[in-house]
Amino acid sequence: MKNWRKIFGYFCLVLIAISMLYPFFAMINLSLVPNGEIFNQGGKLFYSPLTLENYSSVFEKIPMWKYFVNSLFVAVVTTIGQVLFSALAGYAFARLTFKFRDALFLIILITMLVPPQVNIIPLFFLMRQLEWINTYQALILPGLFGGFGIFMMRQYFLGLPKDLEESAKIDGCNIFTTFFKIALPLSIPAIATLSIFTFVTTWNSFMWPLIVTNTESMRTLPVGLAIFKGSFRELTLWGDLLACSVVCTIPVVGVFLLGKKYFINDILQGGVKE
């Protein structure tokens, strides 16, 4: 009976995996089909003929590499900054005792309840006052701080044993040495998880980059893709759009695959903590 349950469970998992992976497979496959042949494929599983014409066409029509580099730079810098500041703040809230600590942490939790759209207008006026419109500063700085990252890192640090840190203090380590040499290496799973969330969120961000950029040289991939789609008049070039979508998806999938092991470990550790 148990074997049949396992078989049924694996069968369900395979069906779910196929249903989730097929759209990605179809996107990649159709991005290799000429525009004029996409709607002539019927219900085929493998489409043909295959060509790289759509990809070459996209890179000729829009500065795709510039969009890609902008998105990658903004996402990487934002992820590094978010992880660093969240780890520092989370460790302070978890291990240090200072005045108004709980009140400050409560305020940070409250900020998580505020929809991001509410902050767009005041942030835009702030960027304009600083003369940072259409700059990397405007794209990066608002994403360096977030209540979710601080909350996540604090909870992880609370779960670490204090014995190692106390031993480090006995050996003469100060708070910064203890943080960087003991607490931070032990929190790699949480850091990887936060990095994945931050990278994907920043990479897919559309509204804020659309508002604070006004030239092609500063646009990110989601904004460039939307403007490219809006440039169609009578005929939508679905092959070109699918090629753009594949380019947009590759870095996100790559980052997840790189951090998958730590991400899963973090979930498993969170499930067995007492």
Contacts in CASP RR format, 6 or more apart in sequence:
PFRMAT RR
TARGET T0000
AUTHOR 0000-0000-0000
METHOD contacts of the structure
MODEL  1
MKNWRKIFGYFCLVLIAISMLYPFFAMINLSLVPNGEIFNQGGKLFYSPL
TLENYSSVFEKIPMWKYFVNSLFVAVVTTIGQVLFSALAGYAFARLTFKF
RDALFLIILITMLVPPQVNIIPLFFLMRQLEWINTYQALILPGLFGGFGI
FMMRQYFLGLPKDLEESAKIDGCNIFTTFFKIALPLSIPAIATLSIFTFV
TTWNSFMWPLIVTNTESMRTLPVGLAIFKGSFRELTLWGDLLACSVVCTI
PVVGVFLLGKKYFINDILQGGVKE
24 249 0 8 1.000
27 242 0 8 1.000
27 245 0 8 1.000
27 246 0 8 1.000
27 249 0 8 1.000
28 246 0 8 1.000
29 46 0 8 1.000
29 47 0 8 1.000
29 50 0 8 1.000
30 38 0 8 1.000
30 41 0 8 1.000
30 47 0 8 1.000
30 238 0 8 1.000
30 239 0 8 1.000
30 242 0 8 1.000
31 54 0 8 1.000
31 55 0 8 1.000
31 239 0 8 1.000
31 242 0 8 1.000
31 243 0 8 1.000
31 245 0 8 1.000
31 246 0 8 1.000
32 47 0 8 1.000
32 50 0 8 1.000
32 51 0 8 1.000
32 52 0 8 1.000
32 54 0 8 1.000
33 41 0 8 1.000
33 47 0 8 1.000
33 48 0 8 1.000
33 49 0 8 1.000
33 50 0 8 1.000
33 51 0 8 1.000
33 54 0 8 1.000
33 239 0 8 1.000
34 49 0 8 1.000
34 51 0 8 1.000
34 53 0 8 1.000
34 54 0 8 1.000
34 239 0 8 1.000
35 54 0 8 1.000
35 237 0 8 1.000
35 238 0 8 1.000
35 239 0 8 1.000
35 240 0 8 1.000
37 47 0 8 1.000
37 49 0 8 1.000
38 47 0 8 1.000
38 238 0 8 1.000
38 239 0 8 1.000
41 47 0 8 1.000
54 237 0 8 1.000
54 239 0 8 1.000
54 240 0 8 1.000
54 242 0 8 1.000
54 243 0 8 1.000
55 243 0 8 1.000
55 247 0 8 1.000
57 237 0 8 1.000
57 240 0 8 1.000
57 243 0 8 1.000
58 64 0 8 1.000
58 228 0 8 1.000
58 240 0 8 1.000
58 243 0 8 1.000
58 244 0 8 1.000
58 247 0 8 1.000
59 65 0 8 1.000
61 228 0 8 1.000
61 240 0 8 1.000
62 216 0 8 1.000
62 224 0 8 1.000
62 228 0 8 1.000
63 216 0 8 1.000
63 217 0 8 1.000
64 244 0 8 1.000
64 247 0 8 1.000
66 216 0 8 1.000
66 217 0 8 1.000
66 219 0 8 1.000
67 219 0 8 1.000
67 220 0 8 1.000
67 221 0 8 1.000
67 223 0 8 1.000
67 224 0 8 1.000
67 225 0 8 1.000
68 221 0 8 1.000
68 247 0 8 1.000
70 139 0 8 1.000
70 218 0 8 1.000
70 219 0 8 1.000
70 220 0 8 1.000
70 221 0 8 1.000
71 203 0 8 1.000
71 220 0 8 1.000
71 221 0 8 1.000
71 222 0 8 1.000
71 251 0 8 1.000
72 251 0 8 1.000
73 136 0 8 1.000
74 136 0 8 1.000
74 139 0 8 1.000
74 140 0 8 1.000
74 202 0 8 1.000
74 209 0 8 1.000
74 220 0 8 1.000
75 199 0 8 1.000
75 202 0 8 1.000
75 203 0 8 1.000
75 251 0 8 1.000
76 199 0 8 1.000
77 136 0 8 1.000
77 140 0 8 1.000
78 140 0 8 1.000
78 143 0 8 1.000
78 144 0 8 1.000
78 198 0 8 1.000
78 199 0 8 1.000
78 202 0 8 1.000
79 195 0 8 1.000
79 198 0 8 1.000
79 199 0 8 1.000
79 202 0 8 1.000
81 144 0 8 1.000
82 143 0 8 1.000
82 144 0 8 1.000
82 145 0 8 1.000
82 146 0 8 1.000
82 149 0 8 1.000
82 194 0 8 1.000
82 198 0 8 1.000
83 191 0 8 1.000
83 194 0 8 1.000
83 195 0 8 1.000
83 198 0 8 1.000
85 144 0 8 1.000
85 145 0 8 1.000
85 150 0 8 1.000
86 146 0 8 1.000
86 147 0 8 1.000
86 149 0 8 1.000
86 150 0 8 1.000
86 152 0 8 1.000
86 153 0 8 1.000
86 194 0 8 1.000
87 153 0 8 1.000
87 179 0 8 1.000
87 184 0 8 1.000
87 187 0 8 1.000
87 191 0 8 1.000
88 179 0 8 1.000
89 150 0 8 1.000
89 153 0 8 1.000
89 154 0 8 1.000
90 150 0 8 1.000
90 153 0 8 1.000
90 154 0 8 1.000
90 157 0 8 1.000
91 153 0 8 1.000
91 154 0 8 1.000
91 157 0 8 1.000
91 179 0 8 1.000
91 183 0 8 1.000
92 98 0 8 1.000
93 101 0 8 1.000
93 104 0 8 1.000
93 105 0 8 1.000
93 150 0 8 1.000
93 154 0 8 1.000
94 153 0 8 1.000
94 154 0 8 1.000
94 155 0 8 1.000
94 157 0 8 1.000
94 158 0 8 1.000
95 157 0 8 1.000
95 165 0 8 1.000
95 183 0 8 1.000
96 175 0 8 1.000
105 154 0 8 1.000
108 146 0 8 1.000
108 147 0 8 1.000
108 150 0 8 1.000
108 151 0 8 1.000
109 147 0 8 1.000
109 151 0 8 1.000
111 146 0 8 1.000
111 147 0 8 1.000
112 147 0 8 1.000
112 148 0 8 1.000
112 151 0 8 1.000
117 207 0 8 1.000
119 142 0 8 1.000
120 207 0 8 1.000
120 208 0 8 1.000
120 211 0 8 1.000
123 142 0 8 1.000
123 208 0 8 1.000
124 211 0 8 1.000
124 212 0 8 1.000
127 133 0 8 1.000
127 137 0 8 1.000
127 138 0 8 1.000
127 212 0 8 1.000
130 137 0 8 1.000
132 138 0 8 1.000
132 141 0 8 1.000
132 212 0 8 1.000
133 212 0 8 1.000
133 214 0 8 1.000
134 212 0 8 1.000
134 213 0 8 1.000
134 214 0 8 1.000
134 215 0 8 1.000
134 218 0 8 1.000
135 218 0 8 1.000
136 218 0 8 1.000
138 212 0 8 1.000
138 213 0 8 1.000
139 208 0 8 1.000
139 209 0 8 1.000
139 212 0 8 1.000
139 213 0 8 1.000
139 218 0 8 1.000
139 220 0 8 1.000
142 208 0 8 1.000
143 202 0 8 1.000
148 197 0 8 1.000
149 194 0 8 1.000
149 198 0 8 1.000
152 190 0 8 1.000
152 193 0 8 1.000
152 194 0 8 1.000
153 187 0 8 1.000
153 190 0 8 1.000
153 194 0 8 1.000
156 187 0 8 1.000
156 189 0 8 1.000
156 190 0 8 1.000
156 266 0 8 1.000
157 183 0 8 1.000
157 187 0 8 1.000
159 273 0 8 1.000
160 183 0 8 1.000
160 186 0 8 1.000
160 187 0 8 1.000
164 182 0 8 1.000
164 186 0 8 1.000
165 178 0 8 1.000
165 182 0 8 1.000
165 183 0 8 1.000
168 177 0 8 1.000
168 178 0 8 1.000
168 181 0 8 1.000
168 182 0 8 1.000
169 178 0 8 1.000
173 181 0 8 1.000
173 182 0 8 1.000
184 191 0 8 1.000
188 262 0 8 1.000
189 262 0 8 1.000
189 263 0 8 1.000
189 265 0 8 1.000
189 266 0 8 1.000
189 269 0 8 1.000
190 266 0 8 1.000
191 262 0 8 1.000
192 259 0 8 1.000
192 262 0 8 1.000
192 263 0 8 1.000
192 266 0 8 1.000
193 262 0 8 1.000
193 263 0 8 1.000
193 266 0 8 1.000
193 267 0 8 1.000
195 255 0 8 1.000
195 259 0 8 1.000
196 255 0 8 1.000
196 256 0 8 1.000
196 259 0 8 1.000
196 263 0 8 1.000
199 252 0 8 1.000
199 255 0 8 1.000
200 252 0 8 1.000
200 255 0 8 1.000
200 256 0 8 1.000
203 221 0 8 1.000
203 248 0 8 1.000
203 251 0 8 1.000
203 252 0 8 1.000
204 222 0 8 1.000
204 252 0 8 1.000
205 220 0 8 1.000
205 222 0 8 1.000
206 222 0 8 1.000
206 223 0 8 1.000
206 226 0 8 1.000
209 219 0 8 1.000
209 220 0 8 1.000
209 222 0 8 1.000
209 223 0 8 1.000
210 223 0 8 1.000
210 226 0 8 1.000
213 219 0 8 1.000
213 220 0 8 1.000
213 223 0 8 1.000
219 227 0 8 1.000
221 244 0 8 1.000
221 247 0 8 1.000
221 248 0 8 1.000
222 248 0 8 1.000
225 241 0 8 1.000
225 244 0 8 1.000
225 245 0 8 1.000
225 248 0 8 1.000
228 240 0 8 1.000
228 241 0 8 1.000
228 244 0 8 1.000
229 236 0 8 1.000
229 241 0 8 1.000
256 263 0 8 1.000
END
